[in-house]
Amino acid sequence: MICSTGAFLIRAQLCSLLVLSVACSTSNSAAPAASKPAAAALWGDMKPTVSVKELMADMIDPASDYVFDSIGTIIIGKKTTEIQPRTEEDWAKIRAGAVMMAEGVYLLKVPRRFAPVGDENNSTGPEPEELSPAQITTKVEKDPVLWNAKIEALRNVGLEVLEIIKKKDTNALWGACEDLDAACENCHLEFWYPGERAYLSKLDRHLDELYGKEHKIGPGHTKFGMEPPKPTK
């Protein structure tokens, strides 16, 4: 069979285009795989700087104060002062606290010491008030699901407050403060000072005798002594 020079050149060009097309396709399909190590290098591993005790004292607790201090009633003699957010600056401050809580509490998911080196909490003596860092570590390792649930509970309060801020619902802050108090105390009673549960129950009974079982802390909201409110069925 005789092939003309023109036909040969056309076939050669087609082959070159086919090889180039395959090469480009291979290059494009490999690009996502190459990006995975780059993404991992970008984010890296999270490394804790401080202990849980320090993180709570220096970040989470101050953040919660922005919420706790946002609403209240001060009664001195015959004078009553209502505390509530009134300006955009007031609401911005509450938002800062809510964001710090919602985002910062997830740092408790990063493995870290529960107290600084050499700090054993108030865990010594015949009736220690707090668990030692080693005891807390044992509890968390035994039930990490419960630990994560407590973290999520506090985060949910932060999200609740962010929604309240969108609506500027001052009255709803009362309920958010109750939820925040419950989230904090339920975690502390489980992982930090579980022995206080019996003491707080006793204190609640005493407060009930003095002031009645329920006393109002805001419009339509009730606080049950010092113990976190039990879930309603």
Secondary structure, DSSP 8 states (H G I E B T S, - for coil): ----HHHHHHHHHHHHHHHHHHHHHHHHHHHHHHHHHHHHHHH------S-HHHHIIIIIHHHHHHHHTTSEEEEETTEEEEE---SHHHHHHHHHHHHHHHHHGGGGGS---SS-TT---S--SSS-SS--HHHHHHHHHH-HHHHHHHHHHHHHHHHHHHHHHHHT-TTHHHHHHHHHHHHHHHHHHHHT-TTHHHHHHHHHHHHHHHH-S-EEEETTEEE-SSS------
